[in-house]
Amino acid sequence: MTALAWLIPAALVLGALGLAAFLWALKTGQFEDLEGASYRALEDDPPDDDVGRG
C-alpha cells in the first residue's frame, strides 16, 4: 500500500512534465514544418557547406 503513495504522485509529476514539454514544443513552433523534414531526409544532394575543403 505504501508503494501506491509513491507511484501515484510520481505518475502525476511525470505526466505533468510530459505535458509541459509538449506545450513548450508547440509554443516554439516545433510542429510547423512536418513535411519539410521528411523531404530533407530523403534528399540526395550533399549539403552546400565548405567544411573540410581546402
Backbone bond lengths (Angstrom), bond angles and torsions (degrees), N, CA, C in turn:
res aa  C-N    CA-C-N  psi(-1)  N-CA   C-N-CA  omega(-1)  CA-C   N-CA-C  phi
1 M - - - 1.444 - - 1.527 111.95 -
2 T 1.334 117.07 -31.76 1.462 118.72 179.20 1.530 111.31 -71.81
3 A 1.342 116.01 -21.55 1.464 118.37 177.38 1.526 110.72 -65.20
4 L 1.323 117.14 -35.71 1.466 120.14 177.92 1.519 111.57 -66.36
5 A 1.320 116.74 -29.82 1.462 120.13 178.26 1.520 111.27 -66.36
6 W 1.319 118.02 -24.17 1.462 122.29 176.04 1.516 112.55 -95.19
7 L 1.322 117.36 -38.56 1.455 120.62 -173.43 1.524 113.35 -72.75
8 I 1.307 117.98 -39.18 1.463 119.96 -178.60 1.535 111.50 -66.21
9 P 1.335 119.89 -49.00 1.474 118.15 176.19 1.532 112.83 -63.79
10 A 1.329 117.06 -35.83 1.466 119.16 178.65 1.521 110.74 -64.43
11 A 1.326 117.41 -40.64 1.462 120.87 178.03 1.520 111.06 -65.33
12 L 1.316 117.29 -39.24 1.464 120.39 178.30 1.526 111.99 -66.67
13 V 1.323 116.64 -40.43 1.466 120.22 178.76 1.532 110.53 -66.45
14 L 1.321 117.36 -44.52 1.467 119.57 179.21 1.522 111.65 -65.41
15 G 1.312 117.03 -37.06 1.465 119.99 176.26 1.520 111.71 -64.79
16 A 1.329 116.70 -40.52 1.464 120.48 177.60 1.522 111.30 -65.99
17 L 1.325 117.58 -38.28 1.471 120.45 176.75 1.527 111.24 -65.12
18 G 1.316 116.91 -40.96 1.463 120.40 177.30 1.513 111.79 -64.00
19 L 1.324 117.04 -41.82 1.464 121.03 177.60 1.518 110.79 -64.91
20 A 1.331 117.38 -41.29 1.462 120.54 178.20 1.521 111.32 -63.93
21 A 1.325 117.78 -40.27 1.466 120.84 178.40 1.526 110.86 -65.85
22 F 1.324 117.52 -39.88 1.458 120.66 177.93 1.524 110.94 -65.23
23 L 1.323 117.64 -44.33 1.459 120.13 179.67 1.525 111.53 -66.09
24 W 1.331 117.92 -35.63 1.462 120.82 175.90 1.522 110.45 -63.99
25 A 1.342 117.21 -44.11 1.460 120.41 179.55 1.523 110.71 -64.95
26 L 1.301 117.17 -36.95 1.460 121.18 177.86 1.518 110.97 -66.80
27 K 1.335 116.73 -40.84 1.457 121.48 -178.63 1.526 112.20 -69.02
28 T 1.327 117.58 -35.88 1.466 120.67 -177.12 1.523 113.18 -86.58
29 G 1.336 117.90 3.13 1.453 120.53 173.52 1.517 115.19 82.80
30 Q 1.299 118.47 27.29 1.453 121.09 -179.21 1.522 112.86 -70.26
31 F 1.328 117.69 -18.64 1.453 121.39 -176.45 1.529 112.07 -108.71
32 E 1.313 118.48 20.35 1.454 121.56 -176.23 1.531 112.87 -75.64
33 D 1.317 118.48 -43.81 1.465 121.82 -174.56 1.521 109.76 -119.87
34 L 1.316 116.49 78.18 1.458 120.17 -177.17 1.526 112.19 -76.50
35 E 1.321 117.93 -32.46 1.459 120.33 -178.45 1.525 112.39 -80.02
36 G 1.306 117.90 -29.56 1.456 120.98 -178.02 1.521 112.56 -63.82
37 A 1.307 117.59 -40.06 1.459 120.80 -179.68 1.521 111.10 -66.20
38 S 1.316 117.36 -36.23 1.466 119.20 179.55 1.526 110.83 -70.65
39 Y 1.325 118.08 -34.46 1.465 119.71 177.10 1.523 111.10 -71.07
40 R 1.324 117.68 -37.08 1.465 120.30 178.27 1.525 111.47 -66.72
41 A 1.319 117.70 -30.67 1.461 120.59 179.20 1.522 110.99 -70.64
42 L 1.325 117.45 -29.49 1.466 121.25 -178.26 1.523 113.28 -93.56
43 E 1.303 117.88 -4.73 1.458 122.30 -176.41 1.525 110.72 -67.08
44 D 1.321 117.13 134.87 1.454 121.89 -177.87 1.528 113.54 -87.62
45 D 1.304 117.96 -21.78 1.457 121.02 -176.77 1.524 110.58 -72.07
46 P 1.343 117.38 137.92 1.474 119.46 175.94 1.526 109.87 -70.60
47 P 1.308 118.12 159.19 1.472 119.99 177.98 1.521 110.79 -65.53
48 D 1.318 116.85 155.43 1.469 122.80 -175.54 1.516 113.17 -90.60
49 D 1.310 119.18 30.76 1.450 120.94 179.17 1.525 110.80 -90.15
50 D 1.311 115.79 158.95 1.472 121.34 -178.05 1.520 111.29 -104.41
51 V 1.291 118.64 28.47 1.459 121.73 -178.35 1.531 109.11 -71.73
52 G 1.306 117.35 128.94 1.448 122.00 176.70 1.519 114.89 84.08
53 R 1.315 117.47 4.05 1.461 120.26 179.74 1.525 109.67 -105.40
54 G 1.308 115.15 133.17 1.397 126.50 169.68 1.417 125.30 47.68
